[in-house]
Amino acid sequence: MTGNVGGVGGRRHVPDHDPDETIIATRRELVRRQAAARPGARSRQEVRTARARDVRRALGLTALSVLLPGLGLLWTKRKMIGLAMVGVTVIGAICLGIIVSSGGLIHGTAQLLTKKGLVLLLFCTIGGGLLWIAGIVLTALTTTGRRWPDQTRWMHRIFATIMCLVVAAPAAYAAHDVWITRNAFNNIFHDRYTTNTDAATPGGGSDPWADVPRVNILLFGSDAGADRIKQRPDSLIVASVDTKTGDTVLVSVPRNMGHAPIPKSDPLHKLYPDGFTKLPGQTDNAAGLMESIWQAGDDHKDLFPKDDPQPGLTATRDAVTGITGLKIDYTATIDLKGFEQLVNAMGGVYVNVKADPNSNTDPKLGIPIGGRIINGVIQPGSITGYIKPGYQKLNGHDALWYSRSRVASGDDERMRRQRCMINSLVSQVNPFQMVKKFPSIMQVASDNIRIDISQDDLPAFATLAQKMKSGNMRSVNISNPQSNNNPDYAKIHALVKKAVTAKHNKKAPTPKKSTQSASSSSSPTTPSSSSSSTTANAISNTADSC
């Protein structure tokens, strides 16, 4: 087809190409030539390659600031700010390392649980978290390209936000745990009130117990509740600890022991100079027994110093001193319902449940759960279940009934099980499980545990607890059902003294080893080991009876 139409001969000229396309091609060529004429000019592909490299660098440096606050800034124009952030972090880590390592790992870690230590931890978790996030944000801002497309900018912002969350989540969780601990400890630990002027108190330095040979701690299990009048002990156990060897003597004090000697230093001595008897106007069987002394103290608050926060506890503690001959240095009180929750929070406890051949029920059934006795007879249907014999893991509910059931066996067997429970708990505390369940454990402890140990003395007691794991644990049975109403306290004092002065036995099972020894033996308890008097088998290794 001809390209001429019109014009000469009735034909005109029609171009072979669209003029617009020719103009565009011409402009492109002009731009290419102009770009080629500039020194250092890059092609579009080269620009894309350079931008991709810049994006990878920005992402990499932002990620580096996740590893260490401000680390990614060391390769940017804000290098000095990065050095400052890294320096602050390194110095802070060194200081914490010195605190933790001083006096041993356990002692050092416990220093962070003191009042000042928790404030320091709170500052480090919050301040450190904010510093870390600031380093990530500043690195992201510094490395963002000015000519990046919006899509690339948003991709970098989202990445930086994710990196901030990677740091913020654990920092917030740690700060939350520190705050929970701080509040819980304010409820758990209280200043000690004691009439004992020479009560054991740890010193400073790497060996806080250098000048303290023994520490006597009263473990008070309270069954206070809506159906109870005042506080009443469900269990009273004295843990006397040798600070050099970690050897621990557990002395169970029967709550039905009568005529407890009241030391002259206690205000109740004026009313009961010859030992505790029935409260004025009381006629019930519990009156005059050890379990009623708390109420006697509360009923005669006017006899106690005005600054005494708990006259009932003071009276109970002094009566335990009169019974055992051991001056009580510290007291730990736990509500038994809280004990159930605490064991659950810890993930349970392994115990070797032994059948009692003297049980009022079939020993093969195990330890009764529940139960009620009226006129010496177990009421039908009051027992709701049994804890079967054998080595097993108990939840909080069963651990509580293992420790307090007495409907079939009485107080003597029950006190043996309570000592076994302490032995198991001491040996099975799992730091990783504690961390995993930390908030739950702290909440339960805050609601149910009261200890008159200064929070600033926690490092010393952490060291002592660690020693207890490698020490012998002995039990002293001062119960004799035939003489509980009128015990020979001089004889009991001599027995307890014999136990606390016994030499360390390297071959004896320790709390750390007791779970293994218990698991290998599930034979029924013999009468001689389960029901000792103050003369026969009164002192024994706790693990052997468990």
Steps between C-alpha positions, in 0.01 A plus 500: 500500500634842404581748772385806307140622491395835356758760405630493146305254299224486768720333759619615855797380708424262796795434736602135559518554886283671760648846569433466875706184524780666312496794742505267807789297357686818423456628854616169650809509285563860605468407869732203448761717332472768771535239773796346326656842477489542887800359687417204731154453356327163567251308303155424637607141571798625692272730703274209586796284603642776721162559666458128575846500655408802716178332614684181598756708689224693681322180600824339614609796715151528652518131589845551657348752740276218622804301609640792701355849552641736234733241346373567148581873536873425506495480116302821447558873533370474859792281604568692825142455620532130428824480697333671795207255496723196472724636776211556741370149431838332550569691822154414634547132416840496672355660813215245513752221443710620794192515724384151402843338524594655833483246782397221264225474240216425746603774743558750220172428323312540828651848536277603212199399711573745778310830507783688330564210266141492376503877442821453299343217301191709431717787375706265284202328343306819425794730427690231312195412292440863404870548413490189284190611312647848452809342343286303254288801405800730457680242287194463278462877456869548427519226237179588313575630145368844410394398149349165591153435362217507755461123470864444602476751784195327645667162470796631705269658758307174547826309540625750761167475685527121514855531633378740769235248605763227517676706767197662666308177570762329721598831661137570592459143628814530713391838639158351581662211691725737693199713593305192613797385707541840660134517602494137617813540710352808667219273623710192578797644685454698819730642763571251774354554843660291771566516872816296440777760523763263361293367208715382210558768238721458192785738437640636178770382262536172314441294817206665678470211748862500614406609852168311517528126571129414478174651379167381642192562285144424607281378213143577596223339294176684572154358446329832560172525317138610516415209731794564733531720804819705487817350355565134572808297407445196282873428506795633698847400381831646614778485241835537675772553240876465547639791296833327438388158377140565396384219731137558593307362797121497469312495830124449470306649791164327559218749510332295776800523733395635839663705776743667261763691700467875450842674524532779757566747219145445368218707660281188529745356754331714764173315438652156445820471707469120518416443135206580276163373622139562407396847404273675751141383453589227249389141546559346156765237441718734295540741790841486660662343195769646278248595231324741738802712590458735203152585623633554854749752365233687306267496799765667718637759259514749785783298660717522189699803383294741290740465208444122483306451173387143580487403868352161405798416281743624765335278763503197267864555407604533865304187594682305227827621654379371839415160350811443286762703684586674170482878481299587192677749275249529216143397424341404169121479496307342214127456462440138406256586222780706356729198530271311262516784248876531540564133422277529193689809385827311542373221278442241775734307729627141491443307822542137603161428656532227763219296643453522876457155653338662805233671289137485608417425136639240260872594461497382139254777415754765598451836670140617540387827346250679721340308781331591825506329839216523750525315832804312374323370188570601139173626358379302196541691176727767652809355328485620140800315360845355561859578401628161388836368630805531276739758358295754308448863411241674717305809400427774752177343624655158565823649639293693755309190610820296507634756747196545721288183486464343844159340500657153472842539660512786748749782555818294526475354151380832363805684638726243333334571167534876553875461551514285187317770305755762607779261401343451155439870439857594598643240262269563205493876459551541125628848400374462141154395616500789747580746220231349278233531769651810660197735495271231644748405771552862601126565519439194718794583724388861535154393619598213730856527631641732767867489601671723755828500308634831379491515121856631503610173666376287210851445355610349832198269517539401134853385582371313805227327295763386250707350782194316631483303174836336576444459873339223703134540589404336829163467668429517872177350627412647839149362499389236744122463505512366854674806636391786275285636781794515741825462302847477646639819346847457649519170316375661178761777528776241537371308198488808278848604615633156410357534148631850431849417627534179296796501260453524126472157339639500146337164426152600614240582232470872437182682389648507149528121495188415692264491201711232336518292817128543554417388149688176549301409808128500536468246774255561782620695798584288801357592836841585640575755229160656475410535861797591712499616856745728670717198581474246218616604151426860588785630281513377142607605155200664341554333162511155660148542638364624169 
